[in-house]
Amino acid sequence: MKACIINISCVFVALISWGQQPDMQEVAKLEDVIEAIVADNEDANVEQLLDDLQAFREAPLNINQCQRADLERLYFLSPVQIDHLLTYRQQYGSILSPFELAQVDGFTRQLIGWLQLFVVFGSADASRRFFPTRQEILLRAISQIELQKGYKEPRKYQGSPEKLYLRYRFSSSTVRAGLTAEKDAGESFFSGANPEGFDYYSAFATIGLKDDQHQLFLGDYLARFGQGLVAWQGFSLSKSAEVNQVARFGQGLRTYSSTDENNYLRGLGAAFHWGNFGWSPFVSCKKFDANRLQRAEETVFTSFQSSGLHRTANEIDDKNSVSALTIGTNLTYTFQRFSLGVTGVYNRYGLALDRKDADYNQFLFEGRQLTTVGANYQWGVNRYYFYGEAAWSGTKGFAFIQGVEGQLADQIKLSLLYRSIGKKYNAPLGSGFTENSRLNDEQGLYVGATVEPLANVSVKLYADLFSHRWIKYTTVAPAKGAEYLLQVNYQLNDEWEIYGRYFYEEKPVKSKGSDFQFNLEQKREKWRVHLSGAITDRYFLRSRLEWIDYQHEEQSKGWLVFQDFGWRSKSNNNSAWLRVAYFHTDDYDSRIYTYENDLLYQFAVPAFYGKGMRFYLNGKVKICEKTDFWMKLARSWFIGVDTIGTGYSQLDANSRTEVKFQLRFKF
């Protein structure tokens, strides 16, 4: 649903809610990183990222005691930077203050500011981090004031227009557990298809054994190994303005607490570590949403449903309609700066997958069972970090990724990544570094670099060249494309920063004609100027101007401007954000995405198209020591239209208003 607002986790809003308040400037920069990763990716989901960072915020890493695996979960650290930090600690002993981090090769002021949010500078012989038992309950309600067509007679949505969310978390030194429940707008609640209440429930428990040397995973969890060719679920870094963050750390098994209702495992897993060896077996048996069809005497499913929405009779019929059995294992050997791993995954569906008879589906997996096997490695040598993975699937397909990151000089960082994904390669749990959302049929070379020619200036750029040897859903013939980004950041002073960004993408997309279709070059150019800074330690401003030029069968253009005002109280207990934005684009093809502040554990990246204005006010109040309250009021006005949206989501109005409330209890 491309016109909808994406609700995803937000590091910024979570950080300002925790007890120790970070500097507003560092928080704003963390916002920019998250926005750069997800701004144009409607499938992005960073809730797992937030869970990891929240855990470190509540129980910070001892920088003189943490291991490589701990640092790898801080996504903004590159493999080379981790190597440099561990090498410095080995050569010079304990790091006593944040100021000493400036002596670590490749650690910039910005990076040190981020790192301070999640580490402490304790003695190296301190006992492992222990923290008291914590519990949290979070309640959230979201409602759109104007009624969509699906709620009007003849009614198509079975439930009310409110979106409801419940979250419970328990954490101690050895046990983490949680429950997540959600009802989307239009889904029934304690009635109809959901007599037990919410439409979606998820629960997990993680138990640490032998001082966390071994871990047991119960309930819902994720599998993330190598570079993602065999198994990678949840959040992952890809192409973004953080041009050197493309390598993946095989994080193994991780607890799952997101609201993505399909992309996870449910069952039992474990992570054992003996010396240099690690072993992670796992098994899952769960149901997922799919389109079923009766063919001859057999029931099959023709496609996966990933929206997670169960509002109409057809959507409810697709809910949990197919079962999946997943059995997997990973064995890893690690020695100093080298590691080697082998991963195997077996998938079996309760019904056979029989896709639509179309050219673009010719080499995609069909049937009931599939096995995927891969081997991966990581190797740090001086200022360079090499990594890669090779994999084979039961459909007789091969895939290969090879990359290197290096610090050529103190002011120059370089990343190279080559991928070759065969057209017969299929991996149900896989998610590698690719242009296409599906891990299939792609060859490409990525080059990214960061240069700091002056103390207050940084230049980031990347180029990605890719090709497909077979037809895709958006093409009618094999195709080649390219994508480029250039961003220049200038630190005006301690409080103010400005950056300019240019983005260019060119790739073939099939024409829209019905009689005869052919590939036609699609070009998209974007320009952005962004200024942010603090007037005082309590007042913050952010301004942006963005243009876009889109060309395919027709040319369309657009632009957007916004002004943000941020405020927080002296005690940091209360805060507020206000935005006023104006947008003007020719059509949906020239849409512009932009980040918005939101409730705790959320932010929004709406797509703006047409002509109109956007306003929102977002605030937080600390009611007492253990109770916080959030509210957001947002309204969009569209000029020259009488309706908004299409189908059952259509509004018979030229404005859209949304109200959000949230309460959190900690004990």
CORWO-V320971 format. One record per backbone hydrogen bond with DSSP energy under -1.0 kcal/mol. NH is the residue of the N-H (numbers start at 1). CO is the residue of the C=O. Records with the same first field share a line. If there is no record, write none. Layout:
NH = CO  CO
This chain:
4 = 1
8 = 603
14 = 10
15 = 11
16 = 12
17 = 14
18 = 15
27 = 23
28 = 24
29 = 25
30 = 26
31 = 27
32 = 28
33 = 29
34 = 30
35 = 31
36 = 32
37 = 33
38 = 34
39 = 35
41 = 38
44 = 41
50 = 46
51 = 47
52 = 48
53 = 49
54 = 50
55 = 51
56 = 52
57 = 53
58 = 54
59 = 55
61 = 118
63 = 120
65 = 62
66 = 62
71 = 67
72 = 68
73 = 70
74 = 71
75 = 73
77 = 74
82 = 78
83 = 79
84 = 80
85 = 81
86 = 82
87 = 83
88 = 84
89 = 85
90 = 86
91 = 87
92 = 88
93 = 89
102 = 99
103 = 100
104 = 101
107 = 104
112 = 108
113 = 109
114 = 110
115 = 111
116 = 112
117 = 114
118 = 115
120 = 61
126 = 123
134 = 171
136 = 169
137 = 665
138 = 167
139 = 663
140 = 165
141 = 661
142 = 163
143 = 659
145 = 657
149 = 650
150 = 648
151 = 148
152 = 149
156 = 150
157 = 150
158 = 311
159 = 186
163 = 142
164 = 183
165 = 140
166 = 181
167 = 138
168 = 179
169 = 136
170 = 177
171 = 134
172 = 175
176 = 206
177 = 170
178 = 204
179 = 168
180 = 202
181 = 166
182 = 200
183 = 164
186 = 160
187 = 184
190 = 194  197
194 = 191
197 = 194
200 = 182
202 = 180
204 = 178
205 = 218
206 = 176
207 = 216
208 = 174
209 = 214
213 = 210
214 = 209
215 = 271
216 = 207
217 = 269
218 = 205
219 = 267
220 = 203
221 = 265
222 = 254
224 = 252
225 = 231
228 = 225
232 = 429
243 = 241
245 = 242
246 = 244
251 = 249
252 = 224
254 = 222
256 = 220
264 = 262
265 = 221
267 = 219
268 = 283
269 = 217
270 = 281
271 = 215
272 = 279
274 = 277
277 = 274
278 = 332
279 = 272
280 = 330
282 = 328
283 = 268
284 = 326
285 = 266
286 = 324
288 = 322
290 = 318
291 = 303
293 = 300
295 = 298
298 = 295
300 = 293
301 = 352
302 = 291
305 = 289
316 = 312
317 = 313
318 = 314
321 = 318
322 = 288
324 = 286
325 = 348
326 = 284
327 = 346
328 = 282
329 = 344
331 = 342
332 = 278
333 = 340
334 = 276
335 = 338
338 = 335
339 = 378
340 = 333
341 = 376
342 = 331
343 = 374
344 = 329
345 = 372
346 = 327
347 = 370
348 = 325
349 = 368
350 = 323
353 = 367
354 = 301
358 = 356
361 = 358
362 = 359
364 = 361
367 = 353
370 = 347
372 = 345
373 = 392
374 = 343
375 = 390
376 = 341
377 = 388
378 = 339
379 = 386
380 = 337
381 = 384
384 = 381
385 = 405
386 = 379
387 = 403
388 = 377
389 = 401
390 = 375
391 = 399
392 = 373
393 = 397
394 = 371
396 = 393
399 = 391
400 = 420
401 = 389
402 = 418
403 = 387
404 = 416
405 = 385
406 = 414
407 = 383
409 = 412
412 = 409
413 = 450
414 = 406
415 = 448
416 = 404
417 = 446
418 = 402
419 = 444
420 = 400
421 = 442
422 = 398
425 = 422
430 = 427
431 = 228
434 = 432
440 = 438
441 = 422
442 = 421
443 = 467
444 = 419
445 = 465
446 = 417
447 = 463
448 = 415
449 = 461
450 = 413
451 = 459
452 = 411
457 = 454
458 = 489
459 = 451
460 = 487
461 = 449
462 = 485
463 = 447
464 = 483
465 = 445
466 = 481
467 = 443
468 = 479
475 = 472
479 = 468
481 = 466
482 = 506
483 = 464
484 = 504
485 = 462
486 = 502
487 = 460
488 = 500
489 = 458
490 = 498
491 = 456
492 = 496
493 = 496
497 = 532
498 = 490
499 = 530
500 = 488
501 = 528
502 = 486
503 = 526
504 = 484
505 = 524
506 = 482
507 = 522
509 = 520
510 = 474
511 = 518
520 = 509
522 = 507
523 = 551
524 = 505
525 = 549
526 = 503
527 = 547
528 = 501
529 = 545
530 = 499
531 = 543
532 = 497
533 = 541
535 = 539
536 = 539
540 = 566
541 = 533
542 = 564
543 = 531
544 = 562
545 = 529
546 = 560
547 = 527
548 = 558
549 = 525
550 = 556
551 = 523
552 = 554
556 = 550
558 = 548
559 = 584
560 = 546
561 = 582
562 = 544
563 = 580
564 = 542
565 = 578
566 = 540
567 = 576
568 = 538
569 = 574
572 = 569
575 = 620
576 = 567
577 = 618
578 = 565
579 = 616
580 = 563
581 = 614
582 = 561
583 = 612
584 = 559
585 = 610
586 = 557
591 = 588
592 = 608
594 = 606
596 = 604
602 = 599
603 = 8
604 = 596
608 = 592
612 = 583
613 = 637
614 = 581
615 = 635
616 = 579
617 = 633
618 = 577
619 = 631
620 = 575
621 = 629
623 = 627
624 = 627
627 = 624
628 = 664
629 = 621
630 = 662
631 = 619
632 = 660
633 = 617
634 = 658
635 = 615
636 = 656
637 = 613
638 = 654
639 = 611
644 = 651
649 = 646
650 = 647
651 = 644
653 = 651
656 = 636
658 = 634
659 = 143
660 = 632
661 = 141
662 = 630
663 = 139
664 = 628
665 = 137
666 = 626
667 = 135
